[in-house]
Amino acid sequence: MAKSKKHTFRIQFHNHNRIYELYAHQVSQSQMAGFIEVGDIIFGEHTKLLIDPAEEKLKNEFGNVKHIYIPHHSVIRIDEVDHSGKNRILDEEGSTVTHFPGSSIIPQKN
């Protein structure tokens, strides 16, 4: 009996003015109208000393969740990919760089 290969999906969606990018093995139309169901979220195994804080934040938020339900209007795109990447949170422009909080002071010429 041949072993079937698990599908891997990359899901990008808006959540609290940020773009979330998750990798999962299950994506389907939810029985709840207007939602996409995502299950079996893939988190990287940390064998190195360096841990990505963004992925740790996502693991804390979604680690014990069996399925998440994302509203259709929040979904940016869903891609089937060959292998999973890093789960991450991007700002609204798609950048992982967060600006230093505070105001900018621009010196004026007298």
N, CA, C and O atoms as CSV, one atom per row, in Angstrom:
chain,resi,resn,atom,element,x,y,z
A,1,MET,N,N,0.835,-1.177,0.000
A,1,MET,CA,C,0.000,0.000,0.000
A,1,MET,C,C,0.884,1.246,0.000
A,1,MET,O,O,1.762,1.393,0.850
A,2,ALA,N,N,0.649,2.124,-0.942
A,2,ALA,CA,C,1.471,3.331,-1.083
A,2,ALA,C,C,1.099,4.344,-0.007
A,2,ALA,O,O,-0.076,4.533,0.309
A,3,LYS,N,N,2.105,4.981,0.543
A,3,LYS,CA,C,1.893,6.013,1.549
A,3,LYS,C,C,1.555,7.324,0.836
A,3,LYS,O,O,2.312,7.793,-0.013
A,4,SER,N,N,0.396,7.912,1.197
A,4,SER,CA,C,-0.003,9.156,0.530
A,4,SER,C,C,0.745,10.340,1.136
A,4,SER,O,O,0.958,10.412,2.347
A,5,LYS,N,N,1.130,11.245,0.280
A,5,LYS,CA,C,1.862,12.439,0.693
A,5,LYS,C,C,0.880,13.463,1.251
A,5,LYS,O,O,-0.178,13.701,0.667
A,6,LYS,N,N,1.236,14.069,2.388
A,6,LYS,CA,C,0.398,15.122,2.956
A,6,LYS,C,C,0.558,16.389,2.141
A,6,LYS,O,O,1.665,16.747,1.739
A,7,HIS,N,N,-0.544,17.058,1.902
A,7,HIS,CA,C,-0.498,18.346,1.218
A,7,HIS,C,C,-0.016,19.405,2.209
A,7,HIS,O,O,-0.272,19.301,3.409
A,8,THR,N,N,0.674,20.413,1.708
A,8,THR,CA,C,1.136,21.530,2.525
A,8,THR,C,C,0.631,22.810,1.895
A,8,THR,O,O,0.804,23.036,0.697
A,9,PHE,N,N,-0.002,23.657,2.720
A,9,PHE,CA,C,-0.585,24.903,2.249
A,9,PHE,C,C,0.022,26.082,2.996
A,9,PHE,O,O,0.323,25.993,4.187
A,10,ARG,N,N,0.197,27.193,2.273
A,10,ARG,CA,C,0.590,28.472,2.872
A,10,ARG,C,C,-0.650,29.357,2.841
A,10,ARG,O,O,-1.218,29.604,1.777
A,11,ILE,N,N,-1.068,29.836,4.022
A,11,ILE,CA,C,-2.265,30.650,4.147
A,11,ILE,C,C,-1.856,32.041,4.604
A,11,ILE,O,O,-1.186,32.184,5.626
A,12,GLN,N,N,-2.250,33.061,3.862
A,12,GLN,CA,C,-1.984,34.451,4.239
A,12,GLN,C,C,-3.325,35.130,4.480
A,12,GLN,O,O,-4.234,35.054,3.654
A,13,PHE,N,N,-3.432,35.807,5.651
A,13,PHE,CA,C,-4.684,36.481,5.987
A,13,PHE,C,C,-4.427,37.682,6.883
A,13,PHE,O,O,-3.406,37.761,7.566
A,14,HIS,N,N,-5.383,38.626,6.867
A,14,HIS,CA,C,-5.318,39.827,7.703
A,14,HIS,C,C,-5.847,39.501,9.097
A,14,HIS,O,O,-6.853,38.806,9.239
A,15,ASN,N,N,-5.162,40.008,10.128
A,15,ASN,CA,C,-5.617,39.865,11.501
A,15,ASN,C,C,-5.038,41.013,12.316
A,15,ASN,O,O,-3.818,41.112,12.448
A,16,HIS,N,N,-5.883,41.882,12.865
A,16,HIS,CA,C,-5.462,43.019,13.695
A,16,HIS,C,C,-4.409,43.893,13.002
A,16,HIS,O,O,-3.352,44.164,13.572
A,17,ASN,N,N,-4.695,44.324,11.795
A,17,ASN,CA,C,-3.826,45.213,11.006
A,17,ASN,C,C,-2.452,44.608,10.714
A,17,ASN,O,O,-1.484,45.336,10.494
A,18,ARG,N,N,-2.374,43.330,10.711
A,18,ARG,CA,C,-1.140,42.622,10.355
A,18,ARG,C,C,-1.497,41.504,9.385
A,18,ARG,O,O,-2.654,41.097,9.274
A,19,ILE,N,N,-0.480,41.022,8.689
A,19,ILE,CA,C,-0.659,39.898,7.779
A,19,ILE,C,C,-0.021,38.678,8.426
A,19,ILE,O,O,1.173,38.676,8.725
A,20,TYR,N,N,-0.818,37.649,8.639
A,20,TYR,CA,C,-0.328,36.390,9.198
A,20,TYR,C,C,-0.054,35.437,8.039
A,20,TYR,O,O,-0.823,35.368,7.080
A,21,GLU,N,N,1.046,34.711,8.141
A,21,GLU,CA,C,1.383,33.698,7.146
A,21,GLU,C,C,1.624,32.397,7.902
A,21,GLU,O,O,2.588,32.277,8.658
A,22,LEU,N,N,0.734,31.416,7.689
A,22,LEU,CA,C,0.819,30.133,8.373
A,22,LEU,C,C,0.945,29.007,7.364
A,22,LEU,O,O,0.484,29.119,6.228
A,23,TYR,N,N,1.573,27.920,7.791
A,23,TYR,CA,C,1.658,26.707,6.988
A,23,TYR,C,C,0.847,25.629,7.686
A,23,TYR,O,O,0.927,25.466,8.903
A,24,ALA,N,N,0.058,24.888,6.897
A,24,ALA,CA,C,-0.805,23.860,7.470
A,24,ALA,C,C,-0.989,22.724,6.469
A,24,ALA,O,O,-0.741,22.874,5.273
A,25,HIS,N,N,-1.434,21.578,6.998
A,25,HIS,CA,C,-1.694,20.425,6.141
A,25,HIS,C,C,-3.161,20.328,5.721
A,25,HIS,O,O,-3.483,19.626,4.762
A,26,GLN,N,N,-4.050,21.026,6.427
A,26,GLN,CA,C,-5.478,20.937,6.114
A,26,GLN,C,C,-6.072,22.326,5.906
A,26,GLN,O,O,-5.945,23.206,6.757
A,27,VAL,N,N,-6.720,22.505,4.766
A,27,VAL,CA,C,-7.465,23.740,4.464
A,27,VAL,C,C,-8.735,23.322,3.752
A,27,VAL,O,O,-8.692,22.552,2.793
A,28,SER,N,N,-9.870,23.830,4.220
A,28,SER,CA,C,-11.137,23.480,3.568
A,28,SER,C,C,-12.187,24.552,3.825
A,28,SER,O,O,-12.024,25.420,4.681
A,29,GLN,N,N,-13.254,24.466,3.068
A,29,GLN,CA,C,-14.407,25.328,3.275
A,29,GLN,C,C,-15.070,24.879,4.573
A,29,GLN,O,O,-15.349,23.692,4.744
A,30,SER,N,N,-15.323,25.797,5.477
A,30,SER,CA,C,-15.936,25.469,6.757
A,30,SER,C,C,-17.425,25.227,6.592
A,30,SER,O,O,-18.045,25.721,5.650
A,31,GLN,N,N,-17.994,24.464,7.512
A,31,GLN,CA,C,-19.443,24.285,7.528
A,31,GLN,C,C,-20.136,25.542,8.037
A,31,GLN,O,O,-21.332,25.735,7.822
A,32,MET,N,N,-19.360,26.408,8.725
A,32,MET,CA,C,-19.901,27.713,9.125
A,32,MET,C,C,-19.771,28.635,7.912
A,32,MET,O,O,-18.673,28.847,7.398
A,33,ALA,N,N,-20.878,29.169,7.470
A,33,ALA,CA,C,-20.884,30.001,6.264
A,33,ALA,C,C,-19.940,31.189,6.399
A,33,ALA,O,O,-19.960,31.899,7.404
A,34,GLY,N,N,-19.108,31.401,5.369
A,34,GLY,CA,C,-18.240,32.560,5.324
A,34,GLY,C,C,-16.867,32.361,5.943
A,34,GLY,O,O,-16.126,33.331,6.103
A,35,PHE,N,N,-16.504,31.130,6.296
A,35,PHE,CA,C,-15.221,30.875,6.931
A,35,PHE,C,C,-14.435,29.784,6.209
A,35,PHE,O,O,-15.009,28.865,5.626
A,36,ILE,N,N,-13.104,29.908,6.262
A,36,ILE,CA,C,-12.177,28.884,5.788
A,36,ILE,C,C,-11.647,28.167,7.032
A,36,ILE,O,O,-11.256,28.821,7.999
A,37,GLU,N,N,-11.631,26.859,7.018
A,37,GLU,CA,C,-11.146,26.066,8.142
A,37,GLU,C,C,-9.705,25.635,7.879
A,37,GLU,O,O,-9.406,25.071,6.826
A,38,VAL,N,N,-8.815,25.898,8.829
A,38,VAL,CA,C,-7.403,25.539,8.720
A,38,VAL,C,C,-7.060,24.647,9.899
A,38,VAL,O,O,-7.324,24.995,11.050
A,39,GLY,N,N,-6.465,23.483,9.604
A,39,GLY,CA,C,-6.088,22.552,10.662
A,39,GLY,C,C,-4.702,22.001,10.449
A,39,GLY,O,O,-4.114,22.160,9.379
A,40,ASP,N,N,-4.185,21.355,11.468
A,40,ASP,CA,C,-2.858,20.732,11.445
A,40,ASP,C,C,-1.792,21.753,11.036
A,40,ASP,O,O,-1.063,21.560,10.062
A,41,ILE,N,N,-1.722,22.850,11.810
A,41,ILE,CA,C,-0.752,23.918,11.552
A,41,ILE,C,C,0.654,23.384,11.800
A,41,ILE,O,O,0.900,22.683,12.781
A,42,ILE,N,N,1.572,23.724,10.900
A,42,ILE,CA,C,2.952,23.225,10.962
A,42,ILE,C,C,3.827,24.262,11.651
A,42,ILE,O,O,3.872,25.421,11.240
A,43,PHE,N,N,4.521,23.835,12.702
A,43,PHE,CA,C,5.494,24.688,13.378
A,43,PHE,C,C,6.854,24.042,13.243
A,43,PHE,O,O,6.979,22.824,13.365
A,44,GLY,N,N,7.896,24.860,12.988
A,44,GLY,CA,C,9.250,24.355,12.840
A,44,GLY,C,C,9.774,23.788,14.143
A,44,GLY,O,O,9.471,24.294,15.224
A,45,GLU,N,N,10.556,22.741,14.031
A,45,GLU,CA,C,11.197,22.173,15.209
A,45,GLU,C,C,12.458,22.965,15.495
A,45,GLU,O,O,13.260,23.207,14.593
A,46,HIS,N,N,12.637,23.366,16.728
A,46,HIS,CA,C,13.786,24.185,17.102
A,46,HIS,C,C,14.916,23.297,17.594
A,46,HIS,O,O,14.925,22.873,18.750
A,47,THR,N,N,15.870,23.018,16.712
A,47,THR,CA,C,17.027,22.231,17.106
A,47,THR,C,C,18.234,23.131,17.305
A,47,THR,O,O,19.280,22.674,17.767
A,48,LYS,N,N,18.101,24.393,16.963
A,48,LYS,CA,C,19.193,25.353,17.111
A,48,LYS,C,C,18.977,26.174,18.370
A,48,LYS,O,O,17.910,26.119,18.981
A,49,LEU,N,N,19.975,26.922,18.751
A,49,LEU,CA,C,19.846,27.808,19.893
A,49,LEU,C,C,19.045,29.052,19.558
A,49,LEU,O,O,18.422,29.648,20.436
A,50,LEU,N,N,19.057,29.448,18.291
A,50,LEU,CA,C,18.356,30.652,17.859
A,50,LEU,C,C,16.886,30.339,17.608
A,50,LEU,O,O,16.564,29.449,16.820
A,51,ILE,N,N,15.994,31.066,18.273
A,51,ILE,CA,C,14.555,30.866,18.135
A,51,ILE,C,C,13.954,32.139,17.565
A,51,ILE,O,O,14.258,33.238,18.030
A,52,ASP,N,N,13.098,31.993,16.553
A,52,ASP,CA,C,12.441,33.132,15.925
A,52,ASP,C,C,11.293,33.606,16.819
A,52,ASP,O,O,10.351,32.846,17.044
A,53,PRO,N,N,11.341,34.847,17.339
A,53,PRO,CA,C,10.290,35.316,18.238
A,53,PRO,C,C,8.916,35.400,17.583
A,53,PRO,O,O,7.904,35.193,18.253
A,54,ALA,N,N,8.862,35.699,16.289
A,54,ALA,CA,C,7.566,35.782,15.599
A,54,ALA,C,C,6.910,34.410,15.539
A,54,ALA,O,O,5.708,34.283,15.771
A,55,GLU,N,N,7.697,33.384,15.226
A,55,GLU,CA,C,7.124,32.040,15.168
A,55,GLU,C,C,6.738,31.552,16.561
A,55,GLU,O,O,5.749,30.836,16.717
A,56,GLU,N,N,7.511,31.935,17.567
A,56,GLU,CA,C,7.165,31.571,18.946
A,56,GLU,C,C,5.846,32.222,19.358
A,56,GLU,O,O,5.034,31.603,20.045
A,57,LYS,N,N,5.633,33.475,18.936
A,57,LYS,CA,C,4.377,34.162,19.237
A,57,LYS,C,C,3.204,33.434,18.583
A,57,LYS,O,O,2.156,33.253,19.203
A,58,LEU,N,N,3.384,33.019,17.332
A,58,LEU,CA,C,2.336,32.279,16.634
A,58,LEU,C,C,2.107,30.912,17.274
A,58,LEU,O,O,0.970,30.449,17.363
A,59,LYS,N,N,3.179,30.270,17.717
A,59,LYS,CA,C,3.042,28.961,18.365
A,59,LYS,C,C,2.280,29.104,19.679
A,59,LYS,O,O,1.467,28.245,20.022
A,60,ASN,N,N,2.542,30.196,20.425
A,60,ASN,CA,C,1.798,30.436,21.659
A,60,ASN,C,C,0.324,30.714,21.375
A,60,ASN,O,O,-0.549,30.310,22.143
A,61,GLU,N,N,0.051,31.407,20.263
A,61,GLU,CA,C,-1.326,31.764,19.918
A,61,GLU,C,C,-2.098,30.584,19.334
A,61,GLU,O,O,-3.274,30.399,19.648
A,62,PHE,N,N,-1.443,29.779,18.482
A,62,PHE,CA,C,-2.147,28.718,17.759
A,62,PHE,C,C,-1.674,27.300,18.082
A,62,PHE,O,O,-2.198,26.340,17.517
A,63,GLY,N,N,-0.702,27.147,18.971
A,63,GLY,CA,C,-0.109,25.837,19.242
A,63,GLY,C,C,-1.072,24.778,19.733
A,63,GLY,O,O,-0.951,23.617,19.343
A,64,ASN,N,N,-2.023,25.139,20.575
A,64,ASN,CA,C,-2.966,24.164,21.136
A,64,ASN,C,C,-4.311,24.173,20.423
A,64,ASN,O,O,-5.277,23.594,20.918
A,65,VAL,N,N,-4.384,24.821,19.274
A,65,VAL,CA,C,-5.634,24.938,18.532
A,65,VAL,C,C,-5.716,23.815,17.498
A,65,VAL,O,O,-4.774,23.595,16.736
A,66,LYS,N,N,-6.849,23.108,17.476
A,66,LYS,CA,C,-7.038,22.026,16.496
A,66,LYS,C,C,-7.354,22.590,15.113
A,66,LYS,O,O,-6.769,22.169,14.115
A,67,HIS,N,N,-8.280,23.543,15.060
A,67,HIS,CA,C,-8.674,24.178,13.802
A,67,HIS,C,C,-8.899,25.662,14.064
A,67,HIS,O,O,-9.420,26.047,15.111
A,68,ILE,N,N,-8.500,26.494,13.097
A,68,ILE,CA,C,-8.853,27.910,13.164
A,68,ILE,C,C,-9.826,28.193,12.017
A,68,ILE,O,O,-9.794,27.536,10.976
A,69,TYR,N,N,-10.679,29.172,12.232
A,69,TYR,CA,C,-11.675,29.546,11.246
A,69,TYR,C,C,-11.421,30.997,10.865
A,69,TYR,O,O,-11.541,31.899,11.695
A,70,ILE,N,N,-11.072,31.210,9.613
A,70,ILE,CA,C,-10.709,32.538,9.119
A,70,ILE,C,C,-11.839,33.046,8.229
A,70,ILE,O,O,-12.258,32.340,7.312
A,71,PRO,N,N,-12.343,34.259,8.480
A,71,PRO,CA,C,-13.391,34.807,7.615
A,71,PRO,C,C,-12.890,34.960,6.173
A,71,PRO,O,O,-11.739,35.329,5.941
A,72,HIS,N,N,-13.769,34.673,5.219
A,72,HIS,CA,C,-13.396,34.780,3.796
A,72,HIS,C,C,-12.785,36.130,3.461
A,72,HIS,O,O,-11.800,36.193,2.726
A,73,HIS,N,N,-13.351,37.213,3.986
A,73,HIS,CA,C,-12.874,38.548,3.620
A,73,HIS,C,C,-11.489,38.853,4.173
A,73,HIS,O,O,-10.864,39.823,3.744
A,74,SER,N,N,-10.987,38.050,5.117
A,74,SER,CA,C,-9.647,38.261,5.674
A,74,SER,C,C,-8.560,37.526,4.905
A,74,SER,O,O,-7.382,37.859,5.032
A,75,VAL,N,N,-8.937,36.536,4.114
A,75,VAL,CA,C,-7.965,35.713,3.393
A,75,VAL,C,C,-7.384,36.494,2.224
A,75,VAL,O,O,-8.117,37.055,1.410
A,76,ILE,N,N,-6.051,36.520,2.152
A,76,ILE,CA,C,-5.361,37.150,1.023
A,76,ILE,C,C,-5.148,36.104,-0.063
A,76,ILE,O,O,-5.512,36.312,-1.221
A,77,ARG,N,N,-4.554,34.976,0.324
A,77,ARG,CA,C,-4.335,33.895,-0.642
A,77,ARG,C,C,-4.022,32.604,0.090
A,77,ARG,O,O,-3.582,32.606,1.240
A,78,ILE,N,N,-4.260,31.495,-0.609
A,78,ILE,CA,C,-3.924,30.161,-0.115
A,78,ILE,C,C,-3.181,29.466,-1.243
A,78,ILE,O,O,-3.703,29.347,-2.352
A,79,ASP,N,N,-1.958,29.002,-0.966
A,79,ASP,CA,C,-1.137,28.327,-1.961
A,79,ASP,C,C,-0.807,26.922,-1.487
A,79,ASP,O,O,-0.536,26.707,-0.305
A,80,GLU,N,N,-0.829,25.967,-2.404
A,80,GLU,CA,C,-0.297,24.641,-2.089
A,80,GLU,C,C,1.182,24.672,-2.463
A,80,GLU,O,O,1.535,25.009,-3.593
A,81,VAL,N,N,2.044,24.321,-1.509
A,81,VAL,CA,C,3.491,24.418,-1.700
A,81,VAL,C,C,4.136,23.045,-1.503
A,81,VAL,O,O,3.522,22.128,-0.960
A,82,ASP,N,N,5.394,22.924,-1.958
A,82,ASP,CA,C,6.109,21.657,-1.829
A,82,ASP,C,C,6.551,21.367,-0.403
A,82,ASP,O,O,6.530,20.219,0.040
A,83,HIS,N,N,6.953,22.413,0.314
A,83,HIS,CA,C,7.405,22.223,1.699
A,83,HIS,C,C,7.073,23.464,2.512
A,83,HIS,O,O,6.888,24.546,1.955
A,84,SER,N,N,6.998,23.309,3.820
A,84,SER,CA,C,6.618,24.436,4.675
A,84,SER,C,C,7.793,25.371,4.894
A,84,SER,O,O,8.954,24.973,4.790
A,85,GLY,N,N,7.479,26.599,5.193
A,85,GLY,CA,C,8.474,27.608,5.520
A,85,GLY,C,C,8.248,28.078,6.940
A,85,GLY,O,O,7.670,27.369,7.763
A,86,LYS,N,N,8.710,29.280,7.213
A,86,LYS,CA,C,8.576,29.860,8.538
A,86,LYS,C,C,7.228,30.553,8.666
A,86,LYS,O,O,6.865,31.359,7.810
A,87,ASN,N,N,6.479,30.249,9.727
A,87,ASN,CA,C,5.279,31.014,10.037
A,87,ASN,C,C,5.732,32.393,10.485
A,87,ASN,O,O,6.727,32.523,11.198
A,88,ARG,N,N,5.001,33.427,10.068
A,88,ARG,CA,C,5.448,34.767,10.415
A,88,ARG,C,C,4.291,35.748,10.432
A,88,ARG,O,O,3.207,35.479,9.912
A,89,ILE,N,N,4.554,36.895,11.048
A,89,ILE,CA,C,3.603,37.999,11.106
A,89,ILE,C,C,4.269,39.188,10.427
A,89,ILE,O,O,5.387,39.565,10.776
A,90,LEU,N,N,3.579,39.773,9.459
A,90,LEU,CA,C,4.099,40.924,8.714
A,90,LEU,C,C,3.254,42.141,9.036
A,90,LEU,O,O,2.103,42.016,9.453
A,91,ASP,N,N,3.838,43.339,8.839
A,91,ASP,CA,C,3.006,44.526,8.995
A,91,ASP,C,C,2.130,44.662,7.746
A,91,ASP,O,O,2.234,43.848,6.828
A,92,GLU,N,N,1.288,45.663,7.706
A,92,GLU,CA,C,0.308,45.824,6.623
A,92,GLU,C,C,0.953,45.933,5.250
A,92,GLU,O,O,0.330,45.555,4.258
A,93,GLU,N,N,2.190,46.443,5.160
A,93,GLU,CA,C,2.872,46.577,3.868
A,93,GLU,C,C,3.625,45.301,3.495
A,93,GLU,O,O,4.216,45.235,2.417
A,94,GLY,N,N,3.616,44.292,4.359
A,94,GLY,CA,C,4.303,43.050,4.045
A,94,GLY,C,C,5.724,42.981,4.558
A,94,GLY,O,O,6.475,42.090,4.160
A,95,SER,N,N,6.118,43.898,5.433
A,95,SER,CA,C,7.477,43.928,5.963
A,95,SER,C,C,7.512,43.323,7.357
A,95,SER,O,O,6.568,43.480,8.131
A,96,THR,N,N,8.600,42.631,7.677
A,96,THR,CA,C,8.766,42.091,9.020
A,96,THR,C,C,9.486,43.084,9.917
A,96,THR,O,O,9.684,42.806,11.100
A,97,VAL,N,N,9.882,44.232,9.386
A,97,VAL,CA,C,10.602,45.253,10.150
A,97,VAL,C,C,9.593,46.112,10.895
A,97,VAL,O,O,8.638,46.613,10.302
A,98,THR,N,N,9.805,46.282,12.197
A,98,THR,CA,C,8.954,47.136,13.005
A,98,THR,C,C,9.710,48.415,13.296
A,98,THR,O,O,10.861,48.380,13.731
A,99,HIS,N,N,9.065,49.544,13.057
A,99,HIS,CA,C,9.699,50.827,13.294
A,99,HIS,C,C,9.835,51.088,14.786
A,99,HIS,O,O,8.997,50.669,15.584
A,100,PHE,N,N,10.907,51.790,15.151
A,100,PHE,CA,C,11.139,52.152,16.538
A,100,PHE,C,C,10.047,53.114,16.985
A,100,PHE,O,O,9.784,54.106,16.304
A,101,PRO,N,N,9.402,52.835,18.128
A,101,PRO,CA,C,8.312,53.717,18.547
A,101,PRO,C,C,8.833,55.088,18.957
A,101,PRO,O,O,9.943,55.215,19.475
A,102,GLY,N,N,8.037,56.087,18.724
A,102,GLY,CA,C,8.412,57.452,19.087
A,102,GLY,C,C,8.295,58.373,17.905
A,102,GLY,O,O,8.124,57.936,16.767
A,103,SER,N,N,8.388,59.627,18.181
A,103,SER,CA,C,8.262,60.601,17.107
A,103,SER,C,C,9.625,60.892,16.498
A,103,SER,O,O,10.663,60.748,17.145
A,104,SER,N,N,9.594,61.295,15.271
A,104,SER,CA,C,10.831,61.696,14.594
A,104,SER,C,C,11.013,63.177,14.765
A,104,SER,O,O,10.079,63.946,14.538
A,105,ILE,N,N,12.190,63.594,15.157
A,105,ILE,CA,C,12.492,65.013,15.308
A,105,ILE,C,C,13.410,65.420,14.153
A,105,ILE,O,O,14.520,64.910,14.004
A,106,ILE,N,N,12.924,66.325,13.367
A,106,ILE,CA,C,13.689,66.800,12.220
A,106,ILE,C,C,14.187,68.198,12.543
A,106,ILE,O,O,13.375,69.101,12.744
A,107,PRO,N,N,15.497,68.403,12.600
A,107,PRO,CA,C,16.015,69.741,12.914
A,107,PRO,C,C,15.669,70.724,11.791
A,107,PRO,O,O,15.772,70.407,10.606
A,108,GLN,N,N,15.266,71.898,12.196
A,108,GLN,CA,C,14.916,72.924,11.221
A,108,GLN,C,C,16.018,73.954,11.151
A,108,GLN,O,O,16.645,74.293,12.155
A,109,LYS,N,N,16.241,74.441,9.956
A,109,LYS,CA,C,17.254,75.481,9.770
A,109,LYS,C,C,16.679,76.824,10.193
A,109,LYS,O,O,15.516,77.129,9.925
A,110,ASN,N,N,17.509,77.624,10.860
A,110,ASN,CA,C,17.067,78.954,11.308
A,110,ASN,C,C,17.360,80.004,10.280
A,110,ASN,O,O,17.056,81.178,10.491
